[in-house]
Amino acid sequence: MSKRWTQIIIGITILGLFFGWIRHVDAQAEQDAQLLLSVAKPYMQSNEHITFKYTGYFGTCDGVDVKVMDAGERLSNKLGLQSHTANESISLKSGIYTVKSQVAGSAVLTLTVASPVGQSACYAVVRLDAPGSADQSQLLKWQEQMTAQLIEQGIQGMWNVMIQGNAAEAISISNDPKEFLAELVQAYKGKVVERYEDGTTFSASVVSSEFEASIRSGSQKVNVQIALHQDTTSGLWRLTIGTPIITMEY
């Protein structure tokens, strides 16, 4: 995870936690994830990648590297990620502690603890990256167990779940990304509240009563974001879907 994206994710969480933009980030998170993934699958044809990400407040570090390292080590141990083992990679750069470990076969678990510049607070980010071929039921079970562990450590935060991959062949045949996007919005039983288009990128922010988690963008409530981006070299369309929003490049 780059420093830039770490700071963006933390920034979104700070706004959500302190200004009440994020709603219902509790046991319903697993149901939201299951809905997101099950609806998305038929619309993707290859190279799927699934990301589960939990971000929350984790005490104070005062922007001091030693305190960030200590907080990271403590949380890593509590989550069962014992330090300095063969399958882990640990680093501390620019006030950001990171440890990686392979779990559930081909999935990679990353724990990041950071103290944003100018703040005394520490924030923890737990991220699981898995291929689309991973057992969905096992991913959801992992999310449920991790939620319980994080809450036990007093870390109140939000889940962000995303899936990304090449869009189904139908979009290349119809050559109409707007229709493809509209079909997906309908599949999630949603209503578009914000749009963005620039020729090779089409995205929609959607409100849907099917989801519990949400974030506010201005005056609009958002439960799901959907984005299509065309690779100008291959011509393929990459589809990214996230709840409550997308926090990765698409």
Phi, psi and omega in degrees: 000127180286158179300320182301311182289327176299314181294323178297313181298315179298318180300317178298318181293319178302314179298316181296316184288320187266343179244008173071026181280334182263131184237148168058040178270070183231220183297343178290348183302320181295322179293321177299316181296316180299317179295314181303311185289317183294323179286324184289324188312310183296344183265003179238147183243337182195167175056038180290146179218128183247135179231127172250131183219126178242129181232133180200167180288136182222066175072202182239141178233350177058023179070013182266125184304319181298319179290324177296316179298316180296316179296319178296317179297317181298313181291321178303315179294319180297328181272003177085013177264082183296135186290153171059041174260168188297329185260018180242151176234121184243137177212158175220107181228131175051043177074019179237117178269133179223135174224137181238147179208142177276132181225159176045050177080261187261001181276149179242125178259129178237127174252126177237132174237128184218153176237103184303148180303131177085004180237152176270342186288153169251145176232142180249138176235119176252122185231133176241123177249126184222149176289157180299340180282352181297151179293114184298322181296325178290323177296318180292324177295318177300316180299316180299314181293320180292323177303314181297319180295318182291319178294323177300329178273005178078019182264101177267125183201212184224148171265141174231117183242133183222152173226139183220142178180175177293136181293153180304153186301336183304328183290328178288326180288313183282335181053034180226087182297332180295319179293319179299316179296318180297323179295321178294318178301318179295322180297327177271006179054045185245178178228131181286128178249342177211145178228157172215135178218140174215023178103308178248358179227131176229126179222155180218135172261130191235140171255133181213129180288353178288340182253148177269312183291143179206164174218153180259131175246101189067237179263001186260139173274135180232130177251330185216144170237140181232133181222139174240132177225130181265129175285120186289343179274308183272337183083356181286149177260128177262129182253130177232131179228136181216151174230134357283343177216174175265128177235037174224164178289140179227000000 
